[in-house]
């Protein structure tokens, strides 16, 4: 990675994105020392312009940003870091430093949770118990949830409809896991249909 730190008087902008949901969490700046420390420690470290020193995000709050992936833009003067936040990213206590606090991309986080409960064989987890019953039982449950959603669609109770839609999506994620297919695989199929 050849980052051009000369363009910004030794500093380059760094965009932090949630590794799972892809929500933009914050923007900071790094000098070369901050970049090297970030790579070494696997925790995001910035150069704080106000403190005039290296600053590891979370050093006071404990809300570290665990590095999952680092990319450099085409001009070699901006860094994109995908990270897993250990808590709120913004100093105001919000998920993101930007106004949009909607849980966009949460399906990917839920997919990770579903997978984790199955992969760790969580004996108390409904998700794992259903998964262990086999693909036919999971598919049957998805069918039941789909029928319940259709029934609620005929009525005018938006809250019940939303809850049935959520149940269907949740069980669909378990079915995808049972078929060893990811949500990203399905997203790619949908994207390829959009011409």
ZIQUI-V281208 format. One line per field, one symbol per residue. psi: psi as a letter, one per 40 degrees, with the letter a starting at -180 (. if undefined). burial: # if it has 9 or more other C-alpha atoms within 8 Angstrom, else .. Layout:
psi->???
burial->???
//
This chain:
psi->hghgeddffeiiihhhhhddeehhdihaiiadddddddddefhhhihhddefiihhhedddegihhhdihiiidefehhhhhihieaidieeeidieidheifheddddddddddddddefhdehddddddeeidddddddddddddddddddeafgdddddddddddddddddddddefhiddddddddddeg.
burial->....#.#..#################.#####.##.###..#######.....######...######.#.##..###########.###...####.......##.####..##.##...#....#####.###.###.##..##.##..#........#..##.##.#########..#.#..#.........
//
